[in-house]
Amino acid sequence: GNPTFREALGRVREAVIAAQSHNELPYGLIVEAVQGPSVPEVPPPFLPFTQIVFLFLYPPKIAGSVVPGGLDVKNYRVDARRTQFDTQVAMFWDGEHGITCLWEYNTSLWNPTTIDRFKQAFRILLGGVLADPDARIWGLPLLSEGELHAIREWSEAAGVQLLDRAGRPVPIGVAGTTASGEAGRWLPAGRIEMIPRS
């Protein structure tokens, strides 16, 4: 369907609360029960049912404080140089400075430019949600004004529009459909690559 953001958030909240009632079951055990024991050719950090993880965290308020025993505690980031998932987005709410977002991704799947575009689209999406939490999901913005302007110019020059299911212009590199039902995507140079039907 096409719920409002507020309705979708309520559904997610209900699902998370229901899942937390089973938090004594580690995710790895659930995967093993569904999939069977580990397969030797699959590396241990790979979890087949999860490619993208989204976390919203409230970090503990211990940084910069003195804990019993006179221990001074400070936060620091450790770069593990690996991720268990294709993409992991962790949002940290600290109450004072707002939200900090940390993106981890599999570098064999994504390049930094693509992740930067994801970040930009995510910021635009969050801006749309904050401006109107009762907007329908398919009506929320994902494109920057610059990208939207370029796509409009290219569409005008080519005499073709590529649209998503909601009838909005698709981002560069994302598949869309023409008015005649053909699939294609915009290439960064402003050309359309038509996608053959399978």
C-alpha positions as CSV (number, residue, x, y, z in Angstrom):
1,G,0.0,0.0,0.0
2,N,0.9,3.6,0.4
3,P,0.5,4.5,4.1
4,T,1.5,7.8,5.6
5,F,4.9,7.9,7.2
6,R,3.3,8.2,10.6
7,E,1.3,5.0,9.9
8,A,4.4,3.1,8.6
9,L,6.4,4.2,11.6
10,G,3.6,2.8,13.9
11,R,3.7,-0.5,12.1
12,V,7.5,-0.7,12.5
13,R,7.2,0.2,16.2
14,E,4.6,-2.6,16.7
15,A,6.9,-5.1,14.9
16,V,9.9,-4.1,16.9
17,I,8.1,-4.3,20.2
18,A,6.8,-7.8,19.2
19,A,10.3,-8.9,18.2
20,Q,11.8,-7.6,21.5
21,S,9.6,-10.1,23.4
22,H,11.8,-12.8,21.9
23,N,15.2,-11.1,22.5
24,E,16.5,-14.1,24.3
25,L,17.0,-15.8,20.9
26,P,20.2,-14.5,19.2
27,Y,19.7,-13.7,15.5
28,G,22.5,-16.1,14.5
29,L,20.7,-19.1,16.1
30,I,17.5,-18.2,14.3
31,V,19.4,-18.1,10.9
32,E,21.0,-21.5,11.7
33,A,17.6,-23.0,12.6
34,V,16.0,-21.8,9.4
35,Q,19.0,-22.4,7.1
36,G,20.6,-25.4,8.9
37,P,24.2,-25.6,10.2
38,S,27.0,-23.4,8.7
39,V,28.2,-24.3,5.3
40,P,32.0,-24.4,5.0
41,E,32.1,-22.3,1.7
42,V,30.0,-19.5,3.3
43,P,32.3,-17.2,5.4
44,P,31.2,-16.8,9.0
45,P,30.3,-13.1,9.0
46,F,27.7,-13.6,6.2
47,L,24.1,-13.6,7.3
48,P,22.0,-14.7,4.3
49,F,18.7,-13.2,5.4
50,T,19.9,-9.7,6.2
51,Q,21.6,-7.4,3.8
52,I,20.7,-4.0,5.3
53,V,20.6,-3.2,9.0
54,F,19.2,0.1,10.3
55,L,19.9,0.9,14.0
56,F,18.6,3.8,16.1
57,L,20.7,4.0,19.2
58,Y,20.7,6.1,22.4
59,P,24.3,6.0,23.5
60,P,25.0,5.8,27.2
61,K,25.6,9.1,29.0
62,I,29.0,8.2,30.4
63,A,31.4,10.0,28.0
64,G,33.1,12.9,29.7
65,S,31.9,11.9,33.1
66,V,33.8,10.5,36.0
67,V,32.6,7.1,37.2
68,P,33.2,5.5,40.6
69,G,36.8,4.9,41.3
70,G,37.9,8.1,39.5
71,L,37.9,6.6,36.0
72,D,37.5,9.2,33.3
73,V,35.5,7.8,30.4
74,K,35.7,9.1,26.8
75,N,34.1,7.9,23.5
76,Y,36.2,6.9,20.6
77,R,35.4,5.1,17.3
78,V,37.0,1.8,16.3
79,D,37.1,1.1,12.6
80,A,36.8,-2.7,12.3
81,R,37.5,-2.5,8.5
82,R,34.7,-5.0,7.9
83,T,31.0,-5.3,8.1
84,Q,28.7,-8.2,8.6
85,F,26.1,-6.8,6.3
86,D,25.9,-5.3,2.8
87,T,25.0,-2.0,4.4
88,Q,24.5,-0.9,8.0
89,V,23.2,2.5,9.0
90,A,23.5,3.5,12.7
91,M,21.8,6.6,13.9
92,F,22.9,7.9,17.3
93,W,20.6,10.3,19.3
94,D,22.6,12.3,21.9
95,G,19.9,14.7,22.9
96,E,22.2,17.7,22.7
97,H,23.5,17.8,19.1
98,G,20.7,15.8,17.5
99,I,21.4,12.7,15.4
100,T,24.7,11.5,14.1
101,C,24.6,8.9,11.4
102,L,27.3,6.2,10.7
103,W,27.3,4.3,7.5
104,E,29.1,1.0,7.2
105,Y,29.1,-0.9,3.9
106,N,30.7,-3.8,2.0
107,T,33.3,-2.2,-0.3
108,S,33.1,-5.1,-2.7
109,L,29.4,-4.1,-3.4
110,W,29.3,-0.4,-3.0
111,N,31.7,2.5,-3.9
112,P,31.9,5.7,-1.9
113,T,30.1,7.7,-4.5
114,T,27.1,5.5,-4.4
115,I,27.0,5.6,-0.6
116,D,27.3,9.4,-0.7
117,R,24.2,9.4,-3.0
118,F,22.4,7.1,-0.5
119,K,23.3,9.6,2.3
120,Q,22.0,12.5,0.3
121,A,18.7,10.8,-0.6
122,F,18.3,9.8,3.1
123,R,18.8,13.4,4.2
124,I,16.3,14.6,1.7
125,L,13.8,11.8,2.8
126,L,14.3,12.8,6.5
127,G,13.7,16.4,5.6
128,G,10.4,15.5,3.8
129,V,9.3,13.4,6.8
130,L,10.1,16.2,9.3
131,A,8.2,18.7,7.1
132,D,5.1,16.5,6.8
133,P,5.0,13.2,8.8
134,D,1.5,12.6,7.4
135,A,2.7,12.5,3.8
136,R,2.2,9.2,2.0
137,I,5.3,7.1,1.6
138,W,5.3,7.3,-2.2
139,G,5.0,11.0,-2.1
140,L,8.1,11.7,0.0
141,P,11.1,13.3,-1.8
142,L,14.3,11.4,-2.6
143,L,16.0,13.6,-5.3
144,S,17.9,16.8,-4.7
145,E,16.7,19.9,-6.6
146,G,19.9,19.7,-8.8
147,E,19.2,16.1,-9.7
148,L,15.5,16.7,-10.3
149,H,16.4,19.7,-12.5
150,A,18.9,17.7,-14.6
151,I,16.4,14.8,-15.1
152,R,13.7,17.3,-16.2
153,E,16.1,18.9,-18.7
154,W,17.2,15.5,-20.1
155,S,13.5,14.3,-20.3
156,E,12.6,17.4,-22.2
157,A,15.6,17.0,-24.6
158,A,15.0,13.3,-25.2
159,G,11.2,13.6,-25.3
160,V,11.0,10.7,-22.8
161,Q,10.2,10.6,-19.1
162,L,11.3,7.7,-16.8
163,L,9.0,7.4,-13.8
164,D,8.7,5.3,-10.7
165,R,5.4,3.5,-9.6
166,A,4.2,6.8,-8.0
167,G,4.7,8.7,-11.2
168,R,7.8,10.6,-10.0
169,P,11.0,11.0,-12.0
170,V,13.5,8.3,-11.0
171,P,17.0,9.1,-9.8
172,I,20.0,8.7,-12.1
173,G,20.9,5.0,-12.4
174,V,17.6,3.7,-11.1
175,A,15.2,1.9,-13.4
176,G,12.0,3.6,-14.3
177,T,9.2,3.1,-16.9
178,T,8.3,5.3,-19.9
179,A,4.7,6.2,-20.7
180,S,4.6,3.3,-23.2
181,G,5.7,0.8,-20.5
182,E,9.3,0.4,-21.6
183,A,11.9,0.1,-18.8
184,G,15.1,2.2,-18.8
185,R,17.4,4.2,-16.6
186,W,19.2,7.5,-16.9
187,L,23.0,7.3,-17.2
188,P,25.1,10.1,-15.6
189,A,25.9,11.6,-19.0
190,G,22.2,12.3,-19.6
191,R,21.6,9.4,-21.9
192,I,18.8,6.8,-21.5
193,E,19.8,3.1,-21.3
194,M,16.8,1.0,-22.2
195,I,16.4,-2.3,-20.3
196,P,15.3,-5.3,-22.3
197,R,12.4,-7.3,-21.0
198,S,13.4,-10.6,-19.5
